[in-house]
Amino acid sequence: MTTRAPMMCRKGVVASSHPLASFQGVSVLLKGGNVFDAAIATSAMLCVVQNNLCGLGGDTFAILKEGERIEGINGSGRAGINATIDFFEKMQLKSIPQRGPLSAVTVPGIVDAWNIIHSKYCTFELKELLAPAIEYAENGFPLTPKYVESIRASAPIFERFKGWCSIFLIDGKIPQEGYILKQKALAKSLRLIAEEGTETFYKGNLADKIVKGLQKEGGLLTHDDFSQHKTTLQQPMHQSYRGLEVYETAPNSQGAAVLLWLKMLEEFPQLPNDTSKLVELFSSTYKLVNKKRSSFIGDPDFLPLPSDFFSAKEANDEERLGPDRAALQQGDTTYFAVADSEGNCASIIQSNYMGFGSGIVPDDTGIVMQNRGCYFTLDEAHHNCLAPRKRTFHTLCASLGIKGSNPAFVLGSMGGDIQPQIHVQLITDIVDLGMNIQEAIDSPRWAIPNTIYERPRILFAEEPLAYKIKRRVLGGLEVQTIQNLSSRVGHAQGIMFLDDALSGGADPRGDGIAIGF
């Protein structure tokens, strides 16, 4: 049973994880902007109203379709020149810290990704697209219950970081829902980007503030690290699935895991009708998908994806596993989609990694720096080991489905390592079971929470699904029940293209909404 009807419209739709972001994106479309103008406006708003999940200090990946052209944007940052295994070993650390200045070892990529999207696709001036985000940062927005809960969960971790506390705690206390959160310094940073261009973040006045603030806290990133950052244009990877061509973001994104999985599932003429058998099929096929994901996906400049990755056979390499890193299993991210009736669309995901990232806020910037680099390992034998100018294995992935020459859907979800699992569930719900986008998003989910450094042991299932799974142990995985509509199985958004209409959906597990016209 769905929580709401899908958003049905004719001309354009934005589905994001926050109503204010969806509203501002649609406002751009109504003013005559194109899909990509709306995407930047939506992205920037999310960096203000959901900067517990994403922000100027984070990364982004995107798949963009304009006419017949399909292009991928890799807006993930590389490790700094001083971020070496030797440095952390001399600090007598066995792993990269998950929080604090030494977790902020990669350059944030989202702002330069805006630059690439804007210069290649947009029609509005950047200043106009950032104006709503500046206004909401300057004058404030009301906190949702989920945002308040994220502050409550993060406060014990970040209580030693004055910059973070000065923004998100009110007189040292957790704010109440509905509190108007004003971020004057963040507004100033966004205004600098609007007035001076995105280059200020990497080579100008804003870069100076960020680097100075990071180094004051003991961080490793330098001016050269920022000035040498470049967004990568990548062709998304794609595979056929039951008459559709499914596109996913290319490595270092983990999107290739989705395509391998779909290829394996397509070998079955029909997926099982029995829920228990269906989940058993998913979990059994996941084993090989996870082994290849853990062994071969990383920075393609250091480890190109092998030519036989998409063959449904055992990985040629042995899994290089490390100690369990359960704390890394919960990612904090936000996904959104924009589409119009001409078939142009954007599938975009952006993130700080963990909630509020590193917790480090360089003075007078209001920017919380991501901790994405803590996913690196210090084990030199592992393909995802830390190295200067290297991009880590990245959990972010975004999806696009094409039928013939026309788009069928764009979708994605937060969820860290479990994102491919959510993609596969959504795509099979739509393609195999004929669900509309909101039905697919609302459907009870399961998730196997493991990083690339550990073998899967547990399968979480939301209550309605867990009730139908008869076995308490499924393919060697212990089945654990979680509450229905749990954030532990992600917050998804998506858009489907119908014959004469657009249909948008947003996840009731989060704050999202789809708005169209």
C-alpha positions, -999 to 999 in steps of 0.1 A, spaced: 0 0 0 15 34 -10 19 63 14 8 88 -13 -1 89 -49 28 95 -74 31 131 -86 16 133 -120 23 162 -144 29 171 -180 58 194 -184 85 191 -156 91 176 -122 117 177 -94 119 149 -69 142 156 -40 147 148 -4 135 182 9 103 202 -1 121 235 -3 147 221 -27 120 206 -49 101 238 -49 130 259 -59 139 235 -87 104 236 -101 104 274 -97 134 276 -121 116 254 -146 85 277 -144 107 307 -151 119 291 -183 151 275 -171 160 240 -184 164 208 -165 201 215 -157 194 250 -144 168 235 -121 193 208 -110 219 234 -99 193 253 -80 180 221 -63 215 210 -55 225 243 -39 193 244 -18 200 209 -5 235 222 5 217 246 28 186 228 40 201 193 42 237 201 50 236 174 76 236 150 45 254 170 18 270 204 14 297 225 -3 323 205 15 311 172 -2 311 153 -34 286 146 -62 279 122 -91 254 128 -119 240 113 -151 227 139 -175 206 134 -206 200 162 -230 184 152 -263 203 121 -274 234 129 -254 240 110 -222 270 121 -200 283 113 -166 298 138 -141 323 125 -115 324 153 -89 344 133 -63 376 146 -49 411 132 -47 433 127 -16 457 155 -9 494 153 -16 502 149 21 476 122 27 500 91 28 499 58 46 533 67 60 519 99 76 491 80 94 515 52 105 539 78 120 509 91 139 505 55 152 471 52 136 458 19 122 431 36 102 421 70 90 400 88 117 363 89 109 359 124 122 380 155 128 406 173 107 425 141 97 393 126 82 390 156 57 417 142 34 399 146 0 391 178 -18 353 185 -21 341 181 -56 306 194 -58 313 231 -65 335 223 -96 308 198 -107 284 228 -107 308 247 -129 310 219 -155 272 214 -155 266 252 -157 291 258 -185 280 229 -207 242 228 -201 227 258 -184 209 289 -196 206 309 -165 234 328 -148 249 310 -118 242 339 -96 204 336 -103 205 298 -96 223 302 -63 201 331 -51 174 310 -33 201 290 -15 218 322 -4 185 336 8 177 305 29 212 304 43 210 341 52 175 343 66 170 307 78 147 277 72 127 257 97 143 225 109 125 192 102 122 165 129 147 144 110 172 172 108 169 178 145 174 141 151 206 142 131 219 171 152 210 152 183 229 121 171 259 141 160 263 165 190 282 140 212 306 133 184 313 170 175 310 187 209 348 194 208 345 212 175 336 248 181 329 257 145 302 230 142 287 237 176 284 275 169 262 267 139 241 237 149 237 241 186 217 269 201 233 282 233 249 248 236 215 229 232 198 208 205 173 231 186 137 221 184 119 212 152 106 243 135 136 263 147 148 288 121 184 279 114 204 308 100 238 302 85 253 336 78 288 324 70 275 298 46 255 325 29 287 345 25 305 315 10 277 309 -15 276 346 -23 314 345 -31 307 316 -55 279 335 -71 299 367 -76 334 354 -82 325 320 -99 332 285 -88 369 290 -92 370 309 -59 364 276 -41 396 261 -56 419 290 -64 405 322 -49 393 339 -18 371 310 -6 399 285 -11 422 306 10 397 306 39 391 268 36 427 258 35 437 282 62 409 269 84 417 233 78 454 237 85 446 256 117 428 225 129 457 202 118 443 192 84 464 180 55 449 196 25 469 223 7 463 251 -18 478 229 -45 454 201 -37 425 225 -43 439 243 -73 447 210 -91 412 195 -85 393 187 -117 358 172 -123 359 142 -146 335 137 -175 327 100 -178 305 80 -200 281 62 -177 283 24 -178 252 6 -191 237 -29 -195 205 -42 -209 178 -55 -186 145 -69 -200 143 -45 -229 157 -15 -212 192 0 -212 202 8 -176 229 34 -170 249 38 -138 277 62 -128 311 48 -136 340 40 -112 351 51 -87 313 50 -81 300 16 -72 273 18 -99 289 -11 -119 277 -34 -91 241 -26 -101 247 -35 -137 264 -68 -129 235 -78 -106 208 -69 -132 227 -90 -158 227 -120 -134 190 -115 -126 181 -113 -163 192 -149 -167 160 -158 -148 130 -155 -173 108 -145 -144 115 -135 -109 99 -156 -82 64 -146 -70 70 -159 -35 86 -132 -14 108 -155 6 122 -171 -26 126 -136 -42 147 -123 -13 167 -156 -13 175 -151 -50 186 -115 -44 208 -125 -14 224 -154 -32 232 -134 -63 245 -106 -41 274 -127 -30 292 -126 -63 282 -90 -69 297 -80 -35 328 -100 -41 335 -82 -74 325 -49 -59 349 -54 -31 377 -66 -53 376 -44 -84 358 -11 -80 380 19 -71 398 48 -88 401 37 -124 434 56 -127 449 32 -102 427 1 -109 408 0 -142 377 -21 -141 386 -55 -156 371 -64 -190 353 -95 -176 337 -76 -146 302 -81 -160 306 -118 -166 286 -138 -141 315 -159 -129 337 -160 -98 361 -131 -94 396 -139 -106 411 -121 -76 408 -130 -40 389 -106 -18 413 -85 2 393 -80 33 402 -60 64 387 -57 99 350 -50 101 342 -13 99 305 -14 110 305 23 118 309 30 81 278 12 71 254 41 75 260 67 49 244 102 49 236 114 14 208 129 -6 196 120 -41 174 141 -65 160 139 -100 148 165 -125 130 158 -158 110 175 -185 85 164 -211 111 166 -238 130 137 -222 158 158 -208 167 146 -173 193 147 -145 200 120 -120 222 134 -92 235 123 -58 256 143 -34 270 137 1 292 146 30 296 108 36 287 104 73 263 128 89 279 163 89 310 148 74 342 154 93 326 180 116 353 205 107 341 239 97 369 263 85 365 297 101 341 322 84 329 297 57 300 278 73 311 248 52 313 214 69 341 194 53 333 159 42 350 128 56 348 107 25 385 99 26 381 78 57 368 50 35 404 45 23 423 18 40 459 20 52 465 -16 41 489 -12 12 479 -46 -3 443 -34 -8 433 -18 -41 415 10 -21 445 19 0 452 56 5 475 74 -19 480 111 -28 458 123 -57 437 91 -55 399 89 -54 385 64 -29 359 37 -37 327 58 -37 294 46 -24 275 73 -44 257 61 -76 229 73 -97 207 56 -123 190 62 -156 168 38 -176 163 41 -214 137 22 -235 145 25 -272 155 61 -276 133 74 -248 140 77 -211 121 53 -188 132 64 -154 157 82 -133 162 71 -97 186 68 -68 189 67 -30 210 75 0 223 46 19 261 43 17 272 8 7 236 -5 3 228 19 -26 232 -8 -53 208 -30 -34 182 -2 -33 187 4 -70 181 -32 -79 150 -34 -57 135 -3 -73 144 -13 -109 129 -48 -105 98 -34 -88 93 -11 -118 104 -34 -146 94 -69 -134 64 -61 -111 50 -31 -130 49 -8 -101 47 30 -105 75 51 -90 58 58 -57 48 21 -52 84 10 -58 98 36 -34 72 27 -7 76 -11 -10 92 -27 21 130 -31 16 158 -53 27 195 -44 30 227 -63 36 250 -38 53 286 -44 46 315 -24 34 341 -36 9 363 -46 38 340 -73 53 319 -102 43 281 -98 46 266 -114 77 232 -98 83 201 -90 62 179 -63 75 142 -64 64 115 -40 71 86 -54 92 61 -63 64 89 -80 44 105 -97 73 71 -112 82 70 -129 48 106 -143 50 100 -177 66 136 -185 73 155 -168 101 188 -175 84 188 -168 46 218 -181 26 241 -178 56 228 -143 65 210 -137 97 177 -120 91 169 -91 114 137 -72 115 137 -34 114 107 -10 116 87 -2 85 98 28 65 132 29 82 160 52 72 184 22 75 173 12 40 178 46 24 158 75 12 150 71 -25 136 95 -51 127 90 -87 108 100 -119 92 78 -145 84 88 -181 49 78 -192 35 80 -227 21 116 -222 31 125 -187 58 125 -160 54 107 -127 75 116 -96 80 99 -63 97 106 -30 106 85 0 84 86 31 114 74 50 128 109 46 116 145 41 113 143 4 86 154 -21 81 154 -58 67 186 -73 57 191 -109 36 213 -133 
